[in-house]
Amino acid sequence: MPVIPVLVLLCLPALSARPGNMKDDYCSGPPGIPGTPGVPGHNGANGIQGERGPKGERGDPGHPGIQGVQGLMGPPGGSGERGRRGKKGYTGEKGQKGELGRIGVEGRLGPKGQKGEPAVLPPSIAFSASRSSPLGPVREETIITYDQVFLNLGDSFDIFSSHFVCKVNGTYLFTAHILGTQNNDAYAWIMFNGQPMVPMHGDHRAGYGTGSNTLIYHLVRDDHVWVQLMKNSSLLNDYSTFSGYLIYKDV
């Protein structure tokens, strides 16, 4: 810190002419040099936040700026996603038919093939039979027997049991017809190995009720087909028939 020279003036008290009555007199020196400023005090506490003032009015829009200079062309972007398939357009008009092309050159005649084997004809299997006497009313399910056999090619129809017994694997057609009595219904089934396949019904309310049906079915050796009369049914004579034949055998 620099040394500041100070001029000190000594003022002596004047002696009064009168002893015992001394008066103090002082002399004022020049003002001193101002001292060094003090260190700033700490910041005061924050004041309470005032209320938000009202929103000012919207100012007028500014003038549009001058258009800048066009920048350099950037690199090409990547391929975009594939767009949706468009709708099918209208079918155009049919064009005119073109001219007929020239006939090509006839090819050479190929060698004659070998003689084929003679065709094997399917075996003749067919039957047709009828019943000549009345039957029923029966007290239980009863096989209808047929005593008049018109045709039995291949001997597949058993005249004792009235069953058709398959001897050749293949597809067969069967048909049956029943005639009921005047006072009773006739209700029967074409049976296959003990299972009812298609029904027939003759309603007596029609006088003499009749019923018929046809079955086409695949059979293998030793399959049985027959006609079975249901309980409490009855048949008149001469009009109930059972027939069948082989359509084609298995290859």
Backbone bond lengths (Angstrom), bond angles and torsions (degrees), N, CA, C in turn:
res aa  C-N    CA-C-N  psi(-1)  N-CA   C-N-CA  omega(-1)  CA-C   N-CA-C  phi
1 M - - - 1.475 - - 1.508 107.56 -
2 P 1.366 119.38 130.46 1.475 121.64 -176.83 1.520 111.50 -70.14
3 V 1.342 114.09 149.74 1.480 120.19 179.25 1.506 109.62 -88.58
4 I 1.314 115.23 123.93 1.476 120.61 -178.11 1.527 107.81 -99.77
5 P 1.355 118.10 120.88 1.503 120.50 178.93 1.520 110.91 -70.27
6 V 1.280 116.59 136.23 1.478 122.98 -179.19 1.534 108.51 -121.81
7 L 1.309 112.15 130.10 1.472 118.97 178.23 1.515 108.34 -92.44
8 V 1.267 117.57 118.93 1.477 123.14 -178.03 1.518 108.81 -106.50
9 L 1.293 112.96 125.24 1.472 119.73 176.83 1.511 108.95 -105.72
10 L 1.254 114.96 127.68 1.465 120.54 178.98 1.511 109.18 -96.03
11 C 1.276 112.72 126.07 1.473 118.42 177.55 1.495 108.06 -113.63
12 L 1.285 112.46 123.19 1.460 118.26 179.01 1.493 109.02 -98.77
13 P 1.304 116.68 145.75 1.484 119.61 178.73 1.516 110.56 -71.62
14 A 1.336 116.50 138.78 1.471 121.51 179.39 1.507 108.99 -80.54
15 L 1.186 110.55 139.76 1.456 116.34 179.37 1.515 109.60 -83.16
16 S 1.271 115.30 131.36 1.457 121.05 -179.75 1.529 108.78 -81.15
17 A 1.328 113.83 153.43 1.452 119.35 179.61 1.483 110.89 -67.09
18 R 1.436 108.52 -20.62 1.443 111.75 -179.86 1.522 109.83 -101.86
19 P 1.331 115.66 123.75 1.439 117.40 178.36 1.513 109.36 -71.16
20 G 1.309 115.77 147.30 1.483 122.09 179.28 1.478 112.68 83.88
21 N 1.304 121.46 -2.81 1.482 124.35 178.08 1.508 107.90 -126.13
22 M 1.372 112.93 74.57 1.463 118.35 -175.86 1.515 108.88 -98.94
23 K 1.253 115.61 134.72 1.476 123.49 -176.07 1.536 109.69 -115.11
24 D 1.416 114.45 133.19 1.474 118.47 179.13 1.506 110.50 -82.90
25 D 1.301 114.73 123.94 1.477 121.42 176.03 1.531 107.92 -117.53
26 Y 1.396 115.08 136.55 1.468 120.64 179.08 1.499 110.07 -118.88
27 C 1.331 115.47 156.73 1.470 122.07 176.24 1.520 108.37 -116.90
28 S 1.343 118.74 136.20 1.484 124.37 178.75 1.509 110.60 -90.61
29 G 1.321 116.38 128.54 1.446 120.59 176.64 1.524 111.19 -87.81
30 P 1.310 119.77 175.27 1.495 123.01 176.55 1.545 110.49 -65.94
31 P 1.331 117.31 150.10 1.494 120.12 -179.86 1.527 111.47 -61.85
32 G 1.325 114.53 145.34 1.462 119.05 -179.41 1.531 112.14 -78.18
33 I 1.283 115.04 166.13 1.489 121.19 178.22 1.520 108.97 -73.09
34 P 1.359 117.05 135.09 1.490 119.99 -178.96 1.539 110.93 -56.23
35 G 1.297 113.50 142.57 1.473 118.34 179.83 1.534 112.45 -74.40
36 T 1.269 113.60 170.72 1.492 120.39 178.51 1.519 110.32 -68.83
37 P 1.375 118.79 135.00 1.500 120.94 178.98 1.526 111.24 -57.58
38 G 1.306 114.26 144.55 1.478 119.40 178.85 1.525 112.51 -73.78
39 V 1.305 113.96 167.96 1.487 120.24 178.19 1.522 109.58 -69.33
40 P 1.344 119.56 135.53 1.490 120.71 179.53 1.517 111.04 -58.34
41 G 1.308 114.66 142.70 1.474 119.48 178.51 1.533 111.96 -73.40
42 H 1.327 115.59 171.06 1.482 121.48 178.66 1.535 110.81 -69.55
43 N 1.372 114.14 153.89 1.473 118.26 177.12 1.512 110.57 -64.93
44 G 1.301 113.81 140.86 1.465 118.40 177.18 1.530 112.46 -72.10
45 A 1.313 116.72 167.31 1.493 121.76 179.22 1.520 110.12 -65.33
46 N 1.375 114.60 149.14 1.465 119.27 178.70 1.519 110.75 -66.03
47 G 1.303 113.17 139.37 1.461 117.47 177.80 1.530 112.96 -77.31
48 I 1.301 118.64 167.97 1.473 123.48 178.97 1.521 108.83 -69.60
49 Q 1.365 114.27 137.28 1.467 118.75 -178.21 1.522 109.67 -67.22
50 G 1.277 114.76 132.37 1.456 119.00 -179.55 1.519 113.12 -79.31
51 E 1.296 117.14 167.16 1.455 121.57 179.23 1.537 110.77 -68.60
52 R 1.367 112.70 149.24 1.466 118.16 -179.15 1.521 109.18 -71.86
53 G 1.278 114.41 132.48 1.450 118.33 -179.41 1.520 113.04 -73.66
54 P 1.268 119.76 164.37 1.478 122.69 -179.89 1.530 110.95 -66.45
55 K 1.339 114.23 150.64 1.451 120.15 -179.64 1.530 109.79 -67.88
56 G 1.305 113.03 133.83 1.452 116.99 -179.29 1.515 112.99 -74.89
57 E 1.256 116.87 161.45 1.457 121.01 179.33 1.535 110.21 -70.10
58 R 1.352 113.22 148.21 1.462 118.87 -178.74 1.534 109.17 -69.52
59 G 1.315 113.44 132.07 1.452 117.46 -178.90 1.517 112.80 -76.56
60 D 1.283 115.43 165.39 1.464 120.56 177.62 1.531 110.02 -67.86
61 P 1.338 116.97 143.02 1.476 118.76 179.03 1.523 110.97 -63.54
62 G 1.314 112.63 143.47 1.453 117.43 -179.55 1.521 112.15 -75.78
63 H 1.281 115.49 166.44 1.456 120.62 178.80 1.526 109.93 -72.63
64 P 1.323 118.46 139.00 1.477 119.49 179.44 1.525 110.35 -61.48
65 G 1.320 112.05 142.70 1.454 117.86 -179.36 1.524 111.48 -76.07
66 I 1.282 115.02 169.90 1.457 120.96 178.78 1.523 109.08 -75.84
67 Q 1.340 117.92 133.85 1.452 122.55 179.66 1.518 110.47 -60.30
68 G 1.343 112.49 131.73 1.442 117.75 -177.84 1.517 112.01 -75.31
69 V 1.298 115.07 171.76 1.460 121.73 178.96 1.523 109.08 -74.20
70 Q 1.330 118.66 135.52 1.464 123.35 179.68 1.519 109.97 -62.19
71 G 1.360 114.45 131.39 1.448 119.26 -178.90 1.520 111.58 -77.05
72 L 1.335 115.84 174.28 1.455 122.32 178.80 1.523 110.02 -71.07
73 M 1.341 116.84 149.73 1.466 121.45 179.70 1.521 109.55 -68.94
74 G 1.315 115.32 129.18 1.456 120.44 179.90 1.519 111.78 -77.34
75 P 1.339 117.73 171.77 1.482 121.27 179.08 1.527 109.96 -68.74
76 P 1.342 118.69 155.29 1.476 120.88 -179.55 1.518 111.09 -65.06
77 G 1.339 115.66 144.09 1.458 120.37 178.69 1.514 111.81 -77.03
78 G 1.340 115.65 169.79 1.454 121.23 178.72 1.529 111.76 -70.73
79 S 1.344 116.10 167.48 1.471 121.14 -179.84 1.520 110.06 -67.94
80 G 1.308 116.07 133.74 1.453 120.70 178.04 1.519 112.02 -77.36
81 E 1.358 117.76 170.38 1.459 122.49 177.18 1.517 110.64 -66.26
82 R 1.339 113.58 151.84 1.462 119.20 -178.71 1.520 109.94 -68.58
83 G 1.295 117.78 132.65 1.453 121.51 -179.36 1.517 112.26 -73.19
84 R 1.305 116.64 165.47 1.460 122.10 178.96 1.528 110.80 -66.74
85 R 1.336 113.00 152.99 1.452 118.48 -179.44 1.523 109.91 -68.53
86 G 1.282 117.06 131.69 1.453 120.76 -179.23 1.517 112.81 -73.05
87 K 1.297 116.63 164.68 1.452 121.52 179.08 1.536 110.53 -68.45
88 K 1.319 113.93 150.08 1.450 119.65 -179.31 1.526 109.55 -67.16
89 G 1.277 115.35 131.82 1.454 119.31 -179.68 1.523 112.78 -74.74
90 Y 1.279 115.84 168.83 1.460 120.89 -179.98 1.537 110.18 -68.81
91 T 1.313 114.28 143.99 1.461 119.63 178.79 1.525 109.80 -69.12
92 G 1.291 114.39 128.27 1.455 118.07 -179.56 1.522 112.54 -72.70
93 E 1.265 115.24 167.55 1.459 120.11 179.44 1.527 110.54 -69.42
94 K 1.312 114.11 146.26 1.459 120.23 -178.87 1.524 109.35 -67.21
95 G 1.324 113.69 131.23 1.450 118.02 -179.06 1.524 112.20 -75.67
96 Q 1.258 115.47 167.99 1.461 120.57 179.81 1.526 110.51 -71.63
97 K 1.306 114.68 145.70 1.449 121.31 -179.07 1.526 109.73 -68.21
98 G 1.333 114.42 131.34 1.454 118.83 -178.91 1.522 111.79 -73.35
99 E 1.284 115.55 167.80 1.462 120.97 179.89 1.516 110.74 -71.25
100 L 1.313 115.28 147.91 1.447 121.61 179.34 1.525 110.05 -66.26
101 G 1.334 114.57 130.87 1.451 118.50 -179.61 1.522 112.24 -72.31
102 R 1.281 115.35 166.30 1.453 120.90 -179.64 1.529 110.18 -72.55
103 I 1.309 115.87 147.36 1.452 121.44 177.47 1.519 109.08 -71.60
104 G 1.306 115.11 131.46 1.451 119.36 -179.19 1.522 112.34 -70.76
105 V 1.308 113.73 168.18 1.465 120.00 179.83 1.520 109.27 -72.18
106 E 1.295 116.51 135.31 1.461 121.49 -178.86 1.519 109.86 -66.12
107 G 1.309 115.28 133.10 1.454 119.84 -179.46 1.516 112.16 -76.70
108 R 1.317 114.96 168.98 1.444 120.73 -179.72 1.530 110.12 -73.91
109 L 1.318 115.17 148.47 1.448 121.10 178.90 1.519 109.24 -73.00
110 G 1.321 115.80 127.47 1.452 120.50 -179.90 1.515 112.06 -73.87
111 P 1.334 116.13 166.51 1.472 119.94 -179.95 1.525 110.33 -68.33
112 K 1.303 116.30 152.17 1.451 122.34 -179.32 1.525 109.40 -71.31
113 G 1.316 115.02 133.63 1.451 119.71 -179.62 1.512 112.35 -76.37
114 Q 1.323 114.29 167.19 1.447 119.84 178.70 1.521 110.81 -73.11
115 K 1.304 115.54 152.22 1.452 121.18 179.96 1.526 109.67 -69.52
116 G 1.316 115.44 129.05 1.454 119.83 -179.22 1.512 112.49 -75.23
117 E 1.334 114.75 165.32 1.454 120.05 178.37 1.530 109.56 -74.61
118 P 1.296 116.48 149.60 1.470 118.54 179.22 1.518 111.07 -65.45
119 A 1.328 115.29 144.47 1.460 120.51 -179.40 1.515 110.18 -66.05
120 V 1.352 113.91 142.83 1.460 120.00 178.82 1.521 107.85 -97.66
121 L 1.302 115.80 114.82 1.462 119.92 -179.40 1.519 110.02 -74.42
122 P 1.338 117.30 142.14 1.456 118.81 178.08 1.524 110.42 -65.67
123 P 1.322 117.56 150.53 1.467 119.43 178.82 1.523 110.60 -63.92
124 S 1.315 115.91 148.78 1.469 121.15 179.18 1.525 108.65 -85.45
125 I 1.334 114.96 108.36 1.463 120.58 177.82 1.517 107.35 -128.03
126 A 1.338 116.31 116.05 1.449 121.51 179.56 1.523 108.40 -161.25
127 F 1.338 115.81 148.85 1.460 119.51 177.93 1.525 108.79 -150.69
128 S 1.323 114.77 159.50 1.467 121.33 174.96 1.523 107.09 -157.39
129 A 1.351 116.51 131.69 1.463 120.72 -177.15 1.520 109.47 -147.07
130 S 1.358 116.05 161.90 1.461 121.43 177.48 1.530 109.53 -142.39
131 R 1.323 115.23 169.16 1.465 121.22 179.31 1.521 108.14 -108.92
132 S 1.351 116.99 136.60 1.466 120.84 -175.05 1.520 113.64 -103.00
133 S 1.345 118.27 -2.87 1.467 119.72 -176.79 1.531 109.68 -132.87
134 P 1.345 117.31 156.02 1.466 119.85 177.97 1.519 111.28 -65.70
135 L 1.353 114.73 161.56 1.464 121.34 179.37 1.521 108.88 -144.74
136 G 1.344 115.98 125.30 1.452 120.36 174.99 1.508 114.37 97.10
137 P 1.348 115.49 -176.09 1.472 126.00 4.89 1.528 112.16 -64.58
138 V 1.337 116.33 135.33 1.458 121.73 -177.77 1.524 109.70 -89.44
139 R 1.333 116.79 147.47 1.459 121.97 -177.84 1.528 112.33 -87.70
140 E 1.322 117.05 -11.13 1.460 121.81 178.36 1.515 108.22 -151.88
141 E 1.330 115.14 171.86 1.457 119.38 178.71 1.527 109.09 -60.19
142 T 1.347 115.55 130.78 1.464 120.45 -171.45 1.530 110.22 -135.45
143 I 1.341 116.45 134.57 1.464 120.86 175.72 1.524 108.58 -70.34
144 I 1.330 116.91 131.46 1.466 120.96 176.19 1.523 108.17 -80.21
145 T 1.324 115.57 122.99 1.466 119.88 176.90 1.520 109.63 -100.49
146 Y 1.338 114.21 147.36 1.465 121.24 -176.35 1.537 107.82 -121.78
147 D 1.337 114.96 120.79 1.456 119.64 -176.16 1.524 113.49 -97.93
148 Q 1.317 118.53 -12.10 1.459 121.69 177.34 1.536 108.43 -107.59
149 V 1.335 116.76 110.66 1.465 121.88 -178.99 1.523 107.93 -105.67
150 F 1.306 115.89 115.16 1.470 121.12 -179.72 1.529 111.99 -82.95
151 L 1.335 115.98 -36.59 1.467 120.36 -175.96 1.523 107.90 -153.34
152 N 1.359 115.46 140.31 1.466 119.61 177.89 1.527 108.82 -150.71
153 L 1.348 115.80 64.60 1.457 120.85 178.31 1.523 109.89 -71.06
154 G 1.310 116.32 130.35 1.454 120.79 -179.43 1.505 113.62 86.60
155 D 1.345 117.86 -3.97 1.471 122.87 178.26 1.519 112.81 51.74
156 S 1.313 116.58 40.85 1.470 120.06 178.31 1.531 112.20 -92.06
157 F 1.348 118.01 -14.27 1.461 120.65 178.00 1.530 108.06 -93.98
158 D 1.351 115.34 119.72 1.460 121.39 -179.87 1.526 108.33 -83.25
159 I 1.350 117.95 112.06 1.466 121.14 -174.81 1.529 111.89 -72.29
160 F 1.318 119.18 -13.90 1.470 121.15 -179.92 1.534 111.51 -87.02
161 S 1.331 116.84 -42.82 1.476 120.10 -179.42 1.526 112.79 -97.76
162 S 1.349 117.25 -11.49 1.472 123.05 -173.93 1.523 111.95 59.39
163 H 1.326 117.35 27.91 1.465 123.36 172.56 1.527 109.19 -96.75
164 F 1.336 115.71 142.58 1.456 119.62 166.32 1.516 106.57 -89.40
165 V 1.330 117.44 123.37 1.459 123.00 -178.48 1.526 108.34 -111.74
166 C 1.332 116.07 118.26 1.468 120.65 -176.15 1.522 110.70 -70.12
167 K 1.335 116.44 133.21 1.461 123.32 175.14 1.521 112.10 -116.54
168 V 1.349 117.04 -18.55 1.469 122.27 -178.84 1.523 108.45 -128.29
169 N 1.327 117.47 125.73 1.464 120.62 177.84 1.529 110.34 -64.66
170 G 1.328 116.03 132.09 1.457 118.76 179.42 1.513 111.54 171.05
171 T 1.330 114.71 -168.40 1.464 122.24 -179.32 1.519 108.68 -105.50
172 Y 1.351 114.79 129.78 1.460 120.98 -174.10 1.521 110.52 -123.23
173 L 1.335 113.48 157.69 1.464 121.55 173.52 1.518 108.34 -119.84
174 F 1.353 115.68 133.72 1.462 122.04 177.54 1.525 108.83 -128.32
175 T 1.324 115.44 144.60 1.455 120.68 176.29 1.523 108.33 -141.62
176 A 1.330 116.36 145.10 1.460 121.31 -179.24 1.521 109.23 -141.65
177 H 1.349 115.41 151.98 1.457 122.22 179.61 1.526 108.43 -139.13
178 I 1.339 116.13 136.69 1.466 120.81 179.47 1.526 109.33 -128.19
179 L 1.355 115.18 151.13 1.463 122.90 177.61 1.512 108.28 -129.87
180 G 1.340 115.80 119.24 1.452 120.39 -179.78 1.522 112.22 -83.76
181 T 1.326 115.77 170.46 1.466 121.37 177.73 1.520 110.05 -83.57
182 Q 1.329 114.57 172.76 1.459 119.33 -175.39 1.515 112.35 -69.44
183 N 1.363 116.94 -28.66 1.465 120.53 -174.93 1.523 113.21 -112.74
184 N 1.337 118.10 9.76 1.462 118.87 -176.62 1.530 109.73 -150.24
185 D 1.342 115.91 148.89 1.471 121.51 178.85 1.522 110.50 -77.05
186 A 1.315 114.30 157.37 1.459 122.03 170.47 1.524 107.73 -118.89
187 Y 1.332 115.51 118.16 1.463 120.83 -177.73 1.520 107.62 -131.12
188 A 1.361 117.99 119.29 1.460 121.87 -175.59 1.523 110.72 -143.41
189 W 1.343 114.31 168.00 1.468 122.16 179.52 1.527 109.42 -131.79
190 I 1.347 115.89 147.23 1.464 120.66 163.55 1.521 106.36 -84.67
191 M 1.340 116.86 121.44 1.464 122.74 -172.71 1.528 110.75 -103.65
192 F 1.341 115.75 147.49 1.467 122.03 175.52 1.519 108.01 -132.08
193 N 1.347 116.02 110.64 1.471 121.96 179.96 1.524 112.55 50.54
194 G 1.320 115.86 40.72 1.463 121.00 176.99 1.512 114.79 87.67
195 Q 1.324 118.32 -1.69 1.461 121.99 179.86 1.524 110.32 -107.04
196 P 1.349 118.19 129.45 1.468 119.65 176.85 1.526 110.55 -67.99
197 M 1.336 117.33 133.37 1.454 121.29 -176.80 1.529 111.91 -108.12
198 V 1.372 117.74 -61.27 1.471 120.71 -179.86 1.534 108.20 -133.33
199 P 1.352 117.55 141.10 1.463 120.08 -175.68 1.531 111.93 -96.14
200 M 1.348 113.91 166.18 1.472 122.72 172.66 1.516 107.18 -140.54
201 H 1.329 116.57 142.64 1.470 120.26 -176.83 1.516 109.96 -142.61
202 G 1.335 115.78 124.57 1.459 122.06 172.85 1.509 109.55 -111.79
203 D 1.332 118.40 112.94 1.461 123.70 -175.63 1.536 109.97 -86.86
204 H 1.344 117.25 123.03 1.462 120.11 -177.26 1.520 112.77 -68.30
205 R 1.315 117.78 -16.94 1.461 120.01 179.62 1.524 111.49 -67.33
206 A 1.319 117.66 -14.94 1.465 121.55 175.60 1.532 111.21 -89.13
207 G 1.325 117.05 10.61 1.462 121.43 -175.69 1.494 108.78 99.41
208 Y 1.317 117.12 -95.63 1.458 123.14 171.42 1.534 106.64 -111.23
209 G 1.327 114.64 98.59 1.466 118.88 -174.99 1.515 112.13 -72.84
210 T 1.328 116.30 140.19 1.457 121.75 178.62 1.522 110.44 -121.83
211 G 1.317 115.77 156.47 1.461 121.79 175.95 1.510 109.90 -151.34
212 S 1.321 117.82 149.68 1.460 122.00 178.93 1.519 109.35 -153.19
213 N 1.350 115.43 161.93 1.459 120.10 178.29 1.526 109.18 -163.37
214 T 1.340 115.95 163.84 1.459 122.40 -178.10 1.522 109.20 -131.35
215 L 1.322 116.59 142.31 1.462 122.05 179.77 1.527 109.19 -132.66
216 I 1.332 116.80 128.17 1.465 122.70 170.98 1.517 106.47 -112.60
217 Y 1.336 115.92 123.17 1.472 118.60 -172.35 1.526 109.85 -149.70
218 H 1.328 115.27 152.96 1.463 120.77 177.44 1.524 109.35 -90.67
219 L 1.323 115.89 128.95 1.457 121.60 -178.64 1.525 110.26 -120.80
220 V 1.303 114.65 152.63 1.464 121.51 170.95 1.523 108.07 -121.32
221 R 1.288 115.72 169.47 1.465 121.75 -174.17 1.530 111.10 -52.81
222 D 1.348 115.87 135.14 1.473 126.31 177.70 1.531 113.50 76.11
223 D 1.341 119.27 7.90 1.468 119.54 168.60 1.526 109.47 -70.39
224 H 1.364 116.21 146.88 1.461 121.79 -178.39 1.527 110.27 -118.27
225 V 1.332 116.16 139.88 1.460 122.76 175.75 1.530 107.18 -132.72
226 W 1.351 117.22 134.58 1.457 121.73 178.43 1.518 110.08 -154.74
227 V 1.347 116.36 176.78 1.466 122.33 178.84 1.530 107.57 -114.61
228 Q 1.344 115.03 133.83 1.469 119.80 -175.16 1.521 110.07 -127.20
229 L 1.353 114.52 130.57 1.459 121.98 179.03 1.517 109.12 -88.03
230 M 1.349 116.00 137.00 1.450 120.52 -178.43 1.532 111.01 -83.23
231 K 1.326 114.53 165.27 1.461 121.96 -178.29 1.533 110.85 -58.62
232 N 1.344 115.71 139.72 1.482 125.43 177.70 1.528 112.52 70.46
233 S 1.334 118.31 10.98 1.462 121.04 176.43 1.530 110.04 -95.24
234 S 1.323 114.94 162.11 1.475 119.54 178.05 1.515 109.77 -147.12
235 L 1.368 115.91 155.07 1.461 122.65 -179.54 1.517 110.15 -123.01
236 L 1.336 114.95 147.07 1.455 121.11 169.09 1.530 107.78 -87.98
237 N 1.292 117.71 166.02 1.462 119.36 -176.59 1.518 111.97 -88.24
238 D 1.333 115.32 161.94 1.466 125.93 169.23 1.534 115.63 71.75
239 Y 1.307 118.75 -3.71 1.470 118.34 -176.67 1.539 113.02 -123.57
240 S 1.304 118.01 1.15 1.465 121.40 178.81 1.519 108.05 -100.84
241 T 1.336 117.03 121.10 1.465 121.90 -173.99 1.530 110.70 -128.77
242 F 1.355 114.15 161.90 1.468 122.45 177.72 1.523 107.03 -145.61
243 S 1.364 117.41 124.50 1.458 121.89 -176.72 1.519 109.83 -140.53
244 G 1.337 116.04 160.98 1.460 120.81 176.91 1.502 111.53 -172.89
245 Y 1.374 115.84 163.36 1.458 119.52 177.33 1.531 109.26 -161.20
246 L 1.340 115.52 161.87 1.453 123.15 178.30 1.527 109.59 -81.89
247 I 1.336 117.62 123.76 1.469 121.51 176.80 1.528 109.10 -79.30
248 Y 1.327 118.27 -55.41 1.469 121.82 173.59 1.534 107.90 -157.96
249 K 1.309 114.69 146.08 1.453 119.07 -178.77 1.524 109.83 -88.77
250 D 1.332 115.10 163.62 1.459 120.86 177.44 1.519 110.24 -69.06
251 V 1.317 114.63 143.77 1.467 119.83 178.55 1.522 109.68 -80.17
